[in-house]
């Protein structure tokens, strides 16, 4: 369900081929589906360049690969040391004013753009004011730099690719560590762990989940689910004249039905007209949504729960237990530096976090011309609007910690959009839909689309 509820904020790739000639309302629907559904690229090859050292190195064939690797590592270390020596000091990184104890928190909370339910607005304002690298220091979390320069994002991801450490959902980990029956055996799972324990879990699911042909084997079954959902959409259109205010929940039902095919190898019955509100699938969707809301409270605010059990923490513990009665839980990107690194021309110390503000990069006209317009053609092979930096759009993350459900989410999206556009004309007659923060981003208004059968 973490895959189902994560937010993809812009269309791209194969989806563009379905959308090149659709109406504005159909494109709006496409964007909303992309927002509703999510959480990459493998960096298995390393290209070493010596140009910055002022010379090239020719190595005899008889030198062992180990010796070559040692020389390459030495050259990289020398180059890294020179870069660190030339970089500006950490205290010069721009950012909001830092106060004793509370750090940058007052400057952010009293900013006119601050909205706890729309955090992208305060981040957009901060980046506009301070630039593509911003220093944030707040109580309860590690110091961090927020990045909107794709080159810095690339540097960060490559520097941490061997052991990708990210901020854990510590409130969720605490709950799992304290389960009465020791259900998790003092282990947090793929979402909350780092290091060896994270890799122990990830390595076991990496191939079956990320291999395209494995997920493609479910395509026919997932397409059958989509066709069932098309009939459901047609029935709602006939009954209400447009999609009802709970259409987002209907989308969750379709997405869970699709995920169930892969995760559990069976249909869950989410699309049955007679399904009861207290059935397991409906309870699962409700609980997941509540868990996301509660995690937003515990993880995105000051961690009072570490001092005493806050109401949100108690509710999270209860809903987590409810969830375990149904199915095992996996939910759905910052990186913690293991060495000093130069980002944006500044030294960022070991132990700090670097986070890439992917949404803001997606809205940056310098990276994506006509960024506020939905132009699927920009993703075509010849890039008619100009080249796109490979790290300017990372909706699923990158490297070994890329979203484990990427293949499933993409197949869901492509199949749904293809079937919708083939069968319906889509219209939307209301005011623009914004985003709200619930750990992931969700639409701010009911999705009252109209679906008219094509003739």
DAZIGI-V685885 format. One record per helix or strand of 3 or more residues. SS is the DSSP state (helix for helix, strand for strand). FROM is the first residue (numbers start at 1). LEN is the number of residues. If there is no record, write none. Layout:
[[SS:FROM:LEN] [SS:FROM:LEN]]
This chain:
[[helix:2:4] [helix:15:5] [helix:24:14] [helix:51:3] [helix:65:22] [helix:90:3] [helix:105:5] [helix:119:12] [strand:133:4] [strand:144:4] [helix:150:10] [helix:170:8] [helix:195:16] [helix:212:5] [helix:219:22] [helix:247:17] [helix:280:20] [helix:304:3] [helix:311:14] [strand:334:3] [strand:341:3] [strand:346:3] [strand:353:4] [helix:358:5] [helix:376:4] [helix:399:3] [helix:406:18] [strand:424:4] [strand:435:3] [strand:441:3] [strand:450:4]]
